[in-house]
Structures are given as structure tokens and as C-alpha cells.
Amino acid sequence: RKDVAIRCEVEIVLRNHKVVNSGRASIKNLSANGALLTDFRLKEKMIPATPFRIRLKLLSKDFKGIAITCLPVRLEADDNFALGVSFQDISVKV
């Protein structure tokens, strides 16, 4: 894993493709297969209790145009909520 600080737009999406929450977060660390998301600023302070995916749109100028669909794989709820995700699909808009 590589420590990074990448801001991103976040959408929390149910299996039926309904977006149930959105906002921003930061990618704290990154690997070839996943990332750790922290510093969530969501419209609603909740995540679903049913299966969901996360769609990320990276905002850093070095990563503009990159969108990632992820599955949550780990929750951390210490002082600052964090969510470990596994990458499912990565797309790049040029």
C-alpha cells in the first residue's frame, strides 16, 4: 500500500443502482486492488445495512477523469470512520 491524499467524489449505490448517499471523501492509502477511504463528508451521515457499492470520481488534477467502482471490504469506526474498498472497475475519461 502507498500512503496518498486524494480527494474524491463519492456515491453510495445499492444493487438496484439507486444512489442512496453522496458527498466527498479522501483516499488515505492505495494498492493495486483497493484503497482506504477516510474523511467522509456525506449528505446523510449513514451507510446502508444492505449490500452496496461505492463509486469514486477522483478530483486531484493528477487523476482527473478516473472513476472507480468499489466494494466495501472493511469498516473502521475508531476516532475517524474509514472504509476499506476493493476495486471492481476502473474507467478513464480523456
N, C-alpha and C positions, 0 to 999 in steps of 0.2 A: 504494500500500500504506500501511496505517496501523499504526504500532507499537502493540501491545497486550500485555497479560499476562493471558491467560485460561486457567485450569486446566481440563482436560477428562479424562474417562474415555476410554480408547482400546481398541478391539478390532481385531485384525488378522484379516481374514476371507478365506478362499480362495474361488475361483469356485464351489465346491460348497457354499458357505455355512457351512463349518466354521470355527469360531473357533480359531485356532492360537496366539494370544497375546493378552494383555490387560494393562492397567495404567493409568498416567496419563501425561500429557504437558502441555506448555504451548503455547498458540498465541502465537507471538512477533510475527508481523505478519499482517495480514488485508487482503484485497482483495475485490472483488465476486465474483471467480471462484475464489479459493483462499486458502491460508494457508501459513505456515511453522511446522511443529511442532518443538519443542525440548524439552529437559529430560525425556527419556523415562525412565519408571520402570516397566519391563515385568516380568512374572513370569519370562519367559525372555529372556535377552539375545540375541535373534535376530529377524530378519525373514526371510520366505520368499524363496527364489530363484525361485519360480513367481509368476505374476500374482496379485495380492491387492488388496483394498480395505481402507480404514480407516473404521471407524465411530467417530464422536466424539459424546460427550454432554457439553455444556458445563456446568461446575459453578458458575461465578460467579453470584451472586444476580441480577445484571442480565440474565443469559442463560439462566436456569433453564428447562428444558423444550425447549431447542433441541437437536436431534440432526442430525448431518450425515454423509452417506456421501461418501467421497472416493476419488480415485485418486491414487496416488503419481506425481509427475512429475519429482522431482529429489531426489537424495541428497547430503548434505554430511557428510563424515566428518573434519572438522578436529579441533579440540580437543573439541568437543561435537557429537555426532551430531544432525543435523537432517534433516527430511523435508519437502519442498515437496509440497503436495497441491492437486488441482483438485476443486472441489465438484461432485458428481454429483446429490445430492438433499439437500434441507433440509426438516426437519419441525419443527413446534412443537406441543407438548402443553400445553394450557391447563388 
